[in-house]
């Protein structure tokens, strides 16, 4: 998986929600976004080189506009 750790103040907001609704997750994993890997795409093989991964993901990142997301109830 490729993860991006969240930064404050969003990190604290997500952590508060995790502590309330999933304390086990909150205790074990820092708040983050999963960028790719595992769900949907499947696991990334350990044999995949950084160059191969970059070649596969850079075009998608380049062609995908940034997203603004809101946390709603």
N, C-alpha and C positions, 0 to 999 in steps of 0.2 A: 504494500500500500504506500501511497504517497500522501502524507498528511501536512496540513498547515496549522500550526498552533495559533489559537486566537490570542489577541492582545486586549488589554484593558481599554475601555470599560466593558466591552462585549464579553471578554473572557469571564469576568466576575458575574455578569448577568447569567450566562450559560451555566456556570458552576453552581450558582444559587438554585437554578431550575433542576440541575442534576442532583444536587444534594436533597432537594425536596422529593423528587419523583423517582430517582434511581441512585440511591446512596452508594451502592456497590460500584457502579460505573464512576461516580464522582471520586471515590476513594482510590481508584486504580488508574484512571486515564485523565490526563490534562485535557481541558476543553479544546477541541480541534475541529477542522473540516477535513473530511476525506476527499482528496482531489481525484484520485483514481486508484484502482486496485480492488480486489475482493469483490464486493457486491457489484453485479452488472457486468463488469469487465472480467472478473475472475482474478485469481492471484497472479502476481507478476513473477515469472520464473526467476530463480536465483541465477540462472545462466544468462539472463538479459543484461547486456552491458549498458553503461550509462549512455554511450553514443547511440545505441539502438533505441533506448527509452526516449532520449531527447529527440531523435528523428521522428518517432511516432507521435510524440505529444506536442512539440513546438508548433506544427502547423495548426493543430486544433486550438492551442492557446492564442496563436496569432489571429485566427479567424473568428474567434468567439468574443463578442463584446462583453465588457465588464457587466456584472449584475449587481443590482441593489436589492437586498432582501430585507424584509421586515419580520420580526417575531410577533405573531398574533396569538390570541388565546387558542 
